[in-house]
């Protein structure tokens, strides 16, 4: 089974993905991590996601994701795509790629939260300057001290987690991902769940949808 996990920034996709990958034995693709890794060697990608909070072009994102899959050589029965595809164009590219192997997207899960909640959660995110561990001042996991990681390193706020950058990312999300969500809904493979519910309840609802 191949599953898409969609939702605005801060909706908790990563938290749910870790639970689902373990429960359903899926190969995990997390587009945010892939792009952040690419940003370390690409000034253009670094500028787009870390300084301007903008989306990376569809063809570039697709190439990076495919490269990750090919290098990972997944032997599992399915793939969980977290945050990818973000647009209709990316979805079509992914669908064509899966079709070549006689596969398809079986389910798309939308974890939805309000704009206000998204800004609150992302504004509270902090990253350790020493070990790279991610904490959050608003949601779990919370750091032992507001400015210190459990390794002793200083916590910093990424530029793309500043309120201005978040606003830009949310506008892009609505403009680019909105049409994809509608298309998936029209195809009858979209399952919507409220992202402001308790983590275990969200996981239970998604798990039941997958089993069905």
C-alpha positions in Angstrom: 0.0 0.0 0.0 1.2 3.5 -0.9 0.0 6.3 1.2 0.3 10.1 1.0 0.4 12.1 4.2 -0.7 15.7 3.6 -1.3 18.8 5.8 -0.1 22.3 6.4 3.1 23.0 8.2 3.0 22.1 11.9 0.0 19.7 11.5 1.9 16.8 13.0 2.6 14.8 9.9 6.0 13.7 11.2 4.7 12.4 14.5 2.0 10.4 12.8 4.3 9.1 10.1 6.7 7.6 12.7 3.8 5.7 14.3 2.3 4.5 11.0 5.6 3.4 9.5 6.3 1.2 12.5 2.7 -0.2 12.6 2.3 -0.9 8.9 5.9 -1.7 8.0 6.2 1.0 5.3 9.2 2.6 3.7 9.3 6.2 4.8 9.9 9.2 2.5 9.9 12.6 4.3 10.3 15.4 1.8 11.2 18.1 4.3 14.2 16.1 5.5 15.3 15.4 1.9 15.1 19.1 1.0 16.9 20.3 4.1 19.7 17.8 3.3 19.9 19.1 -0.3 20.0 22.7 1.0 23.4 22.0 2.6 25.0 21.7 -0.8 22.6 23.8 -3.0 22.6 27.6 -2.4 19.4 27.9 -4.4 17.5 25.3 -2.4 18.9 26.8 0.8 17.7 30.3 -0.1 14.2 29.0 -1.0 13.4 26.9 2.1 15.6 28.4 4.8 15.7 32.1 4.0 12.5 32.8 2.0 10.3 29.9 3.1 9.2 29.2 -0.4 8.5 25.9 -2.2 11.2 24.2 -4.3 10.3 23.7 -8.0 8.3 20.5 -8.7 10.8 18.8 -11.0 13.6 19.4 -8.5 11.6 18.0 -5.6 10.5 15.0 -7.6 14.1 14.2 -8.7 15.4 14.4 -5.1 12.6 12.1 -3.8 13.2 9.6 -6.6 16.9 9.6 -5.8 16.2 8.9 -2.2 14.0 6.0 -3.1 16.4 4.5 -5.5 19.3 4.7 -3.0 17.1 3.3 -0.2 16.1 0.3 -2.4 12.9 -0.3 -0.4 12.0 -3.9 0.1 8.8 -3.2 2.1 5.3 -3.7 0.7 4.5 0.0 0.5 5.7 3.6 0.9 4.5 6.4 3.1 5.1 9.8 1.4 5.2 12.5 4.1 4.7 16.0 2.6 5.1 14.8 -1.0 3.6 15.4 -3.4 2.6 18.9 -2.7 1.1 19.8 -6.0 -1.0 18.3 -8.8 2.1 18.3 -11.0 4.1 16.3 -8.4 1.2 13.9 -8.0 1.0 13.2 -11.7 4.8 12.6 -11.8 4.6 10.2 -8.9 1.5 8.4 -10.3 3.3 7.9 -13.6 6.4 6.5 -11.8 4.3 4.1 -9.7 2.3 3.0 -12.8 5.4 1.8 -14.4 5.7 -0.8 -11.6 2.0 -1.6 -11.7 1.3 0.3 -8.5 -0.7 3.4 -7.5 -1.5 5.7 -4.6 -4.0 3.8 -2.4 -4.8 6.4 0.2 -4.2 10.1 0.9 -4.5 11.3 4.4 -5.0 15.0 5.1 -4.2 16.2 8.7 -5.8 19.6 8.9 -5.2 22.4 11.4 -6.1 26.1 11.4 -3.7 28.8 10.2 -3.5 30.2 13.8 -2.5 26.8 15.2 0.1 26.2 12.5 1.8 29.5 13.2 1.7 28.9 16.9 3.3 25.5 16.6 6.0 26.4 14.1 6.9 29.6 15.9 7.6 27.5 19.0 10.0 25.1 17.1 13.7 25.2 18.1 16.7 23.3 16.8 19.8 22.4 18.7 22.9 24.1 17.2 25.1 21.3 18.4 23.3 18.0 17.7 20.4 19.1 15.4 17.7 17.7 17.6 14.3 19.4 17.2 12.2 20.6 20.1 9.1 22.7 20.5 8.2 25.2 23.1 4.4 24.7 22.5 4.0 21.0 21.7 6.0 17.8 22.4 8.8 17.2 22.7 9.6 20.2 24.9 13.2 21.0 25.7 14.5 20.6 29.3 15.1 24.4 29.2 13.7 27.0 26.8 17.1 27.7 25.3 19.0 24.5 26.0 19.0 21.0 24.4 19.4 17.9 26.6 22.9 17.6 25.1 23.7 21.1 26.5 23.7 22.8 23.1 22.0 26.1 22.4 18.6 26.1 20.8 18.0 28.3 17.8 15.0 29.3 15.7 15.3 28.5 12.0 14.7 31.3 9.6 11.8 29.4 8.0 10.1 29.2 11.4 9.9 33.0 11.8 6.3 34.3 11.6 6.8 36.1 8.3 8.3 33.0 6.6 5.5 30.8 8.0 2.9 33.1 6.5 4.5 32.8 3.1 4.7 29.0 3.4 1.0 28.7 4.4 -0.1 30.9 1.5 2.0 28.7 -0.9 0.5 25.6 0.7 -3.1 26.8 0.1 -2.4 27.9 -3.5 -0.4 24.8 -4.5 -1.7 22.0 -2.4 -5.4 23.1 -2.3 -6.1 21.9 -5.9 -4.3 18.6 -5.1 -6.5 18.0 -2.1 -9.6 18.6 -4.2 -8.5 16.2 -6.9 -7.7 13.5 -4.4 -11.1 14.0 -2.8 -12.8 13.8 -6.2 -10.9 10.5 -6.8 -12.4 9.1 -3.6 -9.0 8.3 -1.9 -8.8 11.3 0.5 -9.3 10.8 4.3 -9.5 13.9 6.4 -8.6 14.0 10.1 -8.5 17.0 12.5 -4.9 17.7 13.5 -5.8 19.5 16.7 -7.0 16.3 18.4 -4.9 14.2 20.7 -2.0 12.4 19.0 -3.3 8.9 19.9 -6.8 9.7 18.6 -5.5 11.0 15.3 -3.3 7.9 15.0 -6.3 5.6 15.7 -8.5 7.3 13.1 -5.8 7.1 10.4 -5.0 3.5 11.2 -8.6 2.5 10.9 -8.8 4.3 7.5 -5.7 2.4 6.3 -7.1 -1.0 7.5 -10.4 -0.3 5.6 
